[in-house]
Amino acid sequence: MREAQLQLLLALAMLITTLLAGFAPLKVLTVVKNNRLPSRKIERILSMLSCFAGGVFLATCFLDVIPHVNGNFHMFNKNSSLNTPYPLPELLFCIGFFAVYLLEELCLRLFAHKTPSIHSHTRASEAHEEPLKAFECSECECDGRGKIQAKNCGDGMDSVAYGQLRKMSSIAESLNKAETTTLQSITFATAMSFHSILEGLALGVQDSTTGIMSLFISLMIHKGIEAFSVGLQISKSNSRRLKVAAITILIYSLMTPVGSIIGMCIQNSNMQPVLKEGLVTVLEALAVGTFIYVTFFEVLAAERANEFSNIMQLIAIIIGFSVVALFQLVELFVMSVQQH
């Protein structure tokens, strides 16, 4: 019972830490906007911070999560009769990666829509001696990605009509870009929330005070940096929808305590210890795939494609990576001190 109470208290502490770190970028973004800095300067700052976050995710993935999963799988192999040379963890990494990829594509296809047909009639100018050429289009159609195309048009498309069509296309592209950004933000938040649930799950299945405290220290060392980076990505994607950003960060922050409660339920269930260990290992391996997708597709690739200096972005990525690598060294030092 003491262990359960300790786990709940530590889960609450992680919730508070995650909330503070997650909402910090939202506050910073609000202050920066209120200071009326040039929009390009704000975009450059946000790009560098996003690259820093990408470095944090990269290091967390390859220096923390993957070694942890491989260690757990090695223990599961020893404790079970599975003992296969097949690279099962790596297979599960890829399954998790493809699952998030598929989720985003399904969302994009689900929400991609065609605008209603826009019928226009022949127009001519009566106020000028030289009448404008007729603009006859039976319909204009949006292809679901923001591009408007005219169908069944006559030959006499004048410059005014063409300008109107381009204006409509520009508006549709802007709306589509906002929609796509929102969907990517949802995918990002879903992937990171899944990872947070599994962090809490790992805490919840611990059955000794020493194990609980050791894992809590390990989680707290990198959770603050990770939460700040997640909050930054969510705030950046929803800079004009602060309420949406705040709700998304709140949901993300709640996932670790939820995972802890689920882990405690699994720990207190009648499930065989080997099955418990295998279930947690499989879920953690799937989470690695989501982490890889988020790191490379949602953060690093998106920032590398913009117009800002790639060298400066690389430096920001290396700084973010180095911070987590340094904290990993601190964690090892703390663990060695505890063992002695």
C-alpha positions as CSV (number, residue, x, y, z in Angstrom):
1,M,0.0,0.0,0.0
2,R,2.9,2.3,0.8
3,E,4.3,1.8,-2.7
4,A,0.9,2.6,-4.3
5,Q,0.7,5.9,-2.3
6,L,4.2,6.8,-3.3
7,Q,3.5,6.1,-6.9
8,L,0.4,8.4,-6.8
9,L,2.4,11.2,-5.2
10,L,5.2,10.9,-7.7
11,A,2.8,10.8,-10.6
12,L,1.2,14.0,-9.2
13,A,4.7,15.6,-9.0
14,M,5.3,14.6,-12.6
15,L,2.0,16.1,-13.6
16,I,2.9,19.5,-12.0
17,T,6.4,19.5,-13.6
18,T,5.0,18.6,-17.0
19,L,2.3,21.3,-16.8
20,L,4.8,24.0,-15.8
21,A,7.3,23.0,-18.5
22,G,4.6,22.5,-21.1
23,F,2.9,25.8,-20.6
24,A,6.2,27.8,-20.4
25,P,6.6,28.0,-24.3
26,L,2.9,29.2,-24.6
27,K,3.6,32.0,-22.2
28,V,6.9,32.9,-24.0
29,L,5.1,32.9,-27.3
30,T,2.4,35.3,-26.0
31,V,5.0,37.7,-24.5
32,V,7.0,37.7,-27.8
33,K,3.9,38.5,-29.8
34,N,2.8,41.3,-27.4
35,N,6.3,42.9,-27.8
36,R,5.4,43.3,-31.5
37,L,8.7,41.9,-32.9
38,P,9.0,41.6,-36.6
39,S,7.2,38.5,-37.8
40,R,10.2,37.1,-39.6
41,K,12.3,37.4,-36.4
42,I,9.7,35.6,-34.5
43,E,9.6,32.8,-37.1
44,R,13.4,32.5,-37.0
45,I,13.4,32.2,-33.1
46,L,10.6,29.6,-33.3
47,S,12.5,27.7,-35.9
48,M,15.7,27.6,-33.8
49,L,13.7,26.5,-30.7
50,S,11.9,23.8,-32.8
51,C,15.3,22.5,-33.9
52,F,16.4,22.5,-30.3
53,A,13.3,20.4,-29.5
54,G,14.2,18.1,-32.4
55,G,17.6,17.5,-30.9
56,V,16.0,16.8,-27.5
57,F,13.6,14.2,-29.1
58,L,16.5,12.7,-31.1
59,A,18.7,12.2,-28.0
60,T,15.7,10.9,-25.9
61,C,14.9,8.4,-28.6
62,F,18.4,7.0,-29.2
63,L,20.1,7.5,-25.8
64,D,17.2,6.8,-23.5
65,V,14.1,5.0,-24.9
66,I,15.8,2.5,-27.3
67,P,18.4,1.3,-24.9
68,H,15.7,0.9,-22.2
69,V,13.5,-1.2,-24.5
70,N,16.4,-3.3,-25.7
71,G,17.3,-4.0,-22.0
72,N,13.8,-4.9,-21.1
73,F,13.5,-7.2,-24.2
74,H,16.8,-8.9,-23.2
75,M,15.3,-9.6,-19.7
76,F,12.1,-10.8,-21.2
77,N,14.0,-13.2,-23.4
78,K,15.8,-14.6,-20.4
79,N,12.7,-15.0,-18.3
80,S,10.5,-16.5,-21.0
81,S,10.8,-19.4,-23.4
82,L,10.8,-17.1,-26.4
83,N,14.5,-16.7,-26.8
84,T,14.5,-15.9,-30.5
85,P,17.4,-14.3,-32.5
86,Y,14.8,-12.4,-34.6
87,P,15.1,-8.6,-34.1
88,L,11.6,-8.3,-32.5
89,P,12.2,-4.9,-30.9
90,E,13.3,-3.3,-34.2
91,L,10.2,-4.9,-35.9
92,L,8.0,-3.3,-33.2
93,F,9.8,0.0,-33.7
94,C,8.9,-0.1,-37.4
95,I,5.3,-1.1,-36.7
96,G,4.9,1.9,-34.4
97,F,6.4,4.1,-37.0
98,F,4.0,2.9,-39.7
99,A,1.1,3.1,-37.4
100,V,1.6,6.9,-36.8
101,Y,2.3,7.4,-40.5
102,L,-0.9,5.7,-41.4
103,L,-2.8,7.6,-38.7
104,E,-1.7,11.0,-40.2
105,E,-2.5,9.9,-43.8
106,L,-5.9,8.7,-42.8
107,C,-6.6,11.9,-40.9
108,L,-5.5,14.0,-44.0
109,R,-7.7,11.9,-46.3
110,L,-10.7,12.0,-43.9
111,F,-10.6,15.8,-43.5
112,A,-9.6,16.6,-47.1
113,H,-12.7,17.8,-48.7
114,K,-14.0,19.2,-52.0
115,T,-15.6,22.6,-51.9
116,P,-19.1,22.9,-53.3
117,S,-19.1,23.6,-57.0
118,I,-19.1,27.3,-57.7
119,H,-21.2,28.2,-60.7
120,S,-20.7,31.4,-62.5
121,H,-22.5,33.0,-65.3
122,T,-21.4,35.0,-68.3
123,R,-20.4,38.5,-67.4
124,A,-19.8,41.5,-69.6
125,S,-19.1,45.1,-68.9
126,E,-21.7,47.6,-70.0
127,A,-19.9,50.6,-68.5
128,H,-16.9,50.4,-70.9
129,E,-16.8,50.7,-74.7
130,E,-14.6,47.6,-74.8
131,P,-16.5,44.8,-73.2
132,L,-14.6,42.3,-71.1
133,K,-14.2,38.8,-72.5
134,A,-16.7,36.4,-71.2
135,F,-15.8,34.1,-68.3
136,E,-17.8,31.0,-68.6
137,C,-17.1,28.2,-66.2
138,S,-19.6,25.5,-65.4
139,E,-17.8,24.8,-62.1
140,C,-14.7,25.4,-60.0
141,E,-13.4,22.5,-57.9
142,C,-11.0,22.2,-55.0
143,D,-8.9,19.1,-55.2
144,G,-8.7,18.6,-51.4
145,R,-5.2,20.0,-51.1
146,G,-6.0,23.7,-51.6
147,K,-5.7,23.9,-55.3
148,I,-8.8,25.3,-57.2
149,Q,-9.2,24.2,-60.8
150,A,-11.7,25.6,-63.3
151,K,-13.6,23.0,-65.3
152,N,-15.4,23.3,-68.6
153,C,-14.3,26.9,-69.2
154,G,-14.7,28.8,-72.4
155,D,-11.7,30.3,-74.2
156,G,-12.4,33.8,-73.1
157,M,-11.0,33.9,-69.6
158,D,-10.1,37.5,-68.9
159,S,-7.5,38.8,-66.5
160,V,-10.1,39.9,-64.0
161,A,-11.8,36.5,-63.9
162,Y,-8.4,34.8,-63.8
163,G,-7.4,37.1,-60.9
164,Q,-10.6,36.1,-59.0
165,L,-9.8,32.4,-59.6
166,R,-6.3,32.9,-58.3
167,K,-7.6,34.7,-55.2
168,M,-10.0,31.9,-54.5
169,S,-7.2,29.4,-54.9
170,S,-5.0,31.4,-52.5
171,I,-7.7,31.4,-49.9
172,A,-8.3,27.7,-50.2
173,E,-4.6,27.0,-49.9
174,S,-4.4,29.1,-46.7
175,L,-7.3,27.2,-45.2
176,N,-5.9,23.9,-46.3
177,K,-2.5,24.8,-44.8
178,A,-4.1,25.7,-41.4
179,E,-6.1,22.4,-41.5
180,T,-3.0,20.3,-42.3
181,T,-1.1,22.0,-39.5
182,T,-3.9,21.3,-37.1
183,L,-3.9,17.6,-38.1
184,Q,-0.1,17.3,-37.8
185,S,-0.4,18.9,-34.3
186,I,-3.0,16.3,-33.4
187,T,-0.8,13.5,-34.7
188,F,2.2,14.9,-32.8
189,A,0.2,15.2,-29.6
190,T,-1.2,11.7,-29.9
191,A,2.3,10.2,-30.4
192,M,3.8,12.0,-27.5
193,S,0.8,11.3,-25.3
194,F,1.2,7.6,-26.1
195,H,4.9,7.8,-25.1
196,S,3.9,9.6,-21.8
197,I,1.4,6.9,-21.0
198,L,4.1,4.3,-21.3
199,E,6.5,6.4,-19.1
200,G,3.7,6.4,-16.4
201,L,3.1,2.7,-17.0
202,A,6.7,1.9,-16.4
203,L,6.5,3.8,-13.1
204,G,3.2,2.1,-12.1
205,V,4.4,-1.5,-12.6
206,Q,7.4,-1.0,-10.2
207,D,6.9,-3.1,-7.0
208,S,9.6,-1.8,-4.7
209,T,10.4,1.6,-3.2
210,T,13.9,1.6,-4.6
211,G,12.7,0.8,-8.1
212,I,10.0,3.5,-7.9
213,M,12.4,6.2,-6.8
214,S,15.2,5.3,-9.2
215,L,12.7,5.4,-12.2
216,F,11.1,8.6,-10.9
217,I,14.5,10.4,-10.8
218,S,15.3,9.1,-14.3
219,L,12.0,10.4,-15.6
220,M,12.2,13.7,-13.9
221,I,15.7,14.4,-15.2
222,H,14.5,14.5,-18.9
223,K,10.7,15.0,-18.5
224,G,11.0,18.8,-17.9
225,I,13.1,19.3,-21.1
226,E,10.8,16.9,-23.1
227,A,7.6,18.7,-21.9
228,F,9.1,22.1,-22.8
229,S,9.9,20.8,-26.3
230,V,6.4,19.3,-26.7
231,G,4.8,22.5,-25.4
232,L,6.9,24.5,-27.9
233,Q,5.8,22.4,-30.9
234,I,2.1,22.5,-29.9
235,S,2.2,26.2,-29.2
236,K,3.9,26.9,-32.5
237,S,1.4,24.8,-34.5
238,N,-1.5,26.5,-32.7
239,S,-0.2,30.1,-32.3
240,R,-3.5,31.6,-33.3
241,R,-5.6,29.1,-31.3
242,L,-4.2,29.4,-27.8
243,K,-7.1,27.6,-26.2
244,V,-6.6,24.6,-28.4
245,A,-2.8,24.6,-27.6
246,A,-3.6,24.9,-23.8
247,I,-6.1,22.0,-23.9
248,T,-3.6,19.8,-25.9
249,I,-0.8,20.5,-23.5
250,L,-3.1,19.7,-20.6
251,I,-4.1,16.4,-22.1
252,Y,-0.5,15.5,-22.8
253,S,0.5,16.4,-19.2
254,L,-2.3,14.1,-17.8
255,M,-1.1,11.1,-19.7
256,T,1.8,10.2,-17.4
257,P,-0.4,10.0,-14.3
258,V,-3.0,8.0,-16.4
259,G,-0.2,5.6,-17.4
260,S,0.9,5.2,-13.7
261,I,-2.7,4.2,-12.7
262,I,-2.9,1.7,-15.6
263,G,0.5,0.3,-14.5
264,M,-0.6,0.0,-10.9
265,C,-3.7,-1.9,-12.1
266,I,-1.5,-4.3,-14.2
267,Q,0.9,-4.8,-11.3
268,N,-2.0,-5.7,-8.9
269,S,-3.7,-8.0,-11.4
270,N,-3.4,-11.8,-11.5
271,M,-1.5,-11.7,-14.8
272,Q,1.7,-13.8,-14.8
273,P,4.9,-11.7,-14.3
274,V,6.3,-12.8,-17.6
275,L,3.2,-11.7,-19.5
276,K,3.3,-8.3,-17.6
277,E,6.9,-7.8,-18.6
278,G,6.2,-8.8,-22.2
279,L,3.1,-6.5,-22.5
280,V,5.0,-3.5,-21.2
281,T,8.0,-4.2,-23.5
282,V,5.8,-4.5,-26.6
283,L,4.0,-1.2,-25.8
284,E,7.3,0.6,-25.1
285,A,8.8,-0.7,-28.4
286,L,5.7,0.6,-30.3
287,A,6.2,3.9,-28.6
288,V,9.8,4.1,-30.0
289,G,8.4,4.0,-33.5
290,T,6.1,6.9,-32.8
291,F,9.0,8.8,-31.3
292,I,11.1,8.2,-34.5
293,Y,8.2,9.5,-36.7
294,V,7.7,12.6,-34.6
295,T,11.4,13.4,-34.5
296,F,12.2,13.1,-38.2
297,F,8.9,13.8,-39.9
298,E,7.1,16.3,-37.7
299,V,10.1,18.3,-36.4
300,L,13.4,18.0,-38.2
301,A,12.2,17.5,-41.8
302,A,9.7,20.4,-41.4
303,E,12.3,22.8,-40.1
304,R,14.9,21.8,-42.6
305,A,12.5,22.6,-45.4
306,N,12.0,26.2,-44.4
307,E,14.1,29.2,-45.6
308,F,16.2,29.7,-42.5
309,S,19.9,28.8,-42.2
310,N,20.4,25.1,-42.1
311,I,23.8,25.5,-40.3
312,M,22.1,27.5,-37.5
313,Q,19.4,24.9,-37.3
314,L,22.0,22.1,-37.1
315,I,23.7,23.9,-34.2
316,A,20.4,24.2,-32.4
317,I,19.7,20.5,-32.9
318,I,23.2,19.6,-31.6
319,I,22.6,21.8,-28.5
320,G,19.3,20.1,-27.8
321,F,20.9,16.7,-28.3
322,S,23.8,17.6,-26.0
323,V,21.5,18.8,-23.2
324,V,19.8,15.4,-23.0
325,A,23.2,13.6,-23.4
326,L,24.5,15.6,-20.5
327,F,21.5,14.8,-18.4
328,Q,22.0,11.1,-19.2
329,L,25.5,11.3,-17.7
330,V,24.1,13.0,-14.6
331,E,21.5,10.2,-14.3
332,L,24.2,7.5,-14.5
333,F,26.2,9.4,-11.8
334,V,23.2,9.6,-9.5
335,M,22.5,5.9,-9.9
336,S,26.1,5.0,-9.2
337,V,26.0,7.1,-6.0
338,Q,22.8,5.4,-4.9
339,Q,24.3,1.9,-5.5
340,H,27.2,2.8,-3.3
